[in-house]
Amino acid sequence: MSAITAQQIRSAAKGKVNESNLNSVLVALDRYGEMFGLDKPHRLVHYFAQLGHESADFRFDREIWGPTPAQERYDTRTDLGNTPARDGDGKKYLGRTAMQLTGKDNYRAFREWCRQEGLDCPDFVEDPEAVNRDPWEGLVPIFYWQMRDLNRWADQGDVETITKKINGGKNGFADRIDRFARLALVVLGYRADNILQFQSDYRLEVDGDVGPKTRAAMHKALVALVPGEAAKPEVKAAPVTETVMPPAVEKEVKKKTNLWGWLFGGASAAGTAVSALAGAEWPTVVAIGGVGIVAIGAGLMLRQQIIAAVRDIKSAIEDAPA
């Protein structure tokens, strides 16, 4: 049985779930999840969050065919293995399953993967409709997940890299994060929308924002659901990479940079004075020496101010709430 239940997925969903399509995903996980490492809560939360986004809460298990102008172009998409002739390949190999398997080459790749894994599968190139039958409909997302080595990134709580490897960019990133957080909260025993309580319980800044520190705490809590999981070398702390400058730090930076500007301005003025006095009589040379000493002093003062400012800003960042 999957480590995440259908009821938990329903509770975390942002819309009404298509029960038949969700069941197909769960059937495959029940049979093959452990075989492909999709039997841990922290991995499955990422898995279902991405599938929920791609399929709009499992409502769609095949591409809606118009055809639109874009879909008509799929008929000759040789980069997907379709023929260059307008012979219906676009519609024949349209997107199917929650992960939208698309194009003749991808149907062929799924067939070969199933055979390599010892699964007695239909010939999906000859019969692409078979992809929408169990257990194959739920196996396509597993195939997609394994071929991109996404368990590796789920073990690190890296939703951004998972998104890029699935999408090729960060399309829908905010929704994917939201779905991750909602399901993580449900699996951890909270309501899907009770991020504030989670942040309070884990001593984070209670702001309702699913930022990197909150996601890192969720990842750690999900990993801890399986005894001994955190000790495995492949399981790492989630990255905290998105830095937002707190208002107090921003104020400090502005104050320090204004001071630096004044000092640089003073040093520049000293340099200009030296250039202007070049070639003057000896009394003037003495004056130049005085200006030089002032410039050196300003430089030393600037160095000390920079060091002090960096320390102040570093301290402000370290004291900033999660």
Summary of the structure (lengths in Angstrom):
residues: 322
radius of gyration: 29.4
end to end distance: 35.8
largest distance: 98.7
contacts: 972
relative contact order: 0.09
helix: 62%
strand: 1%
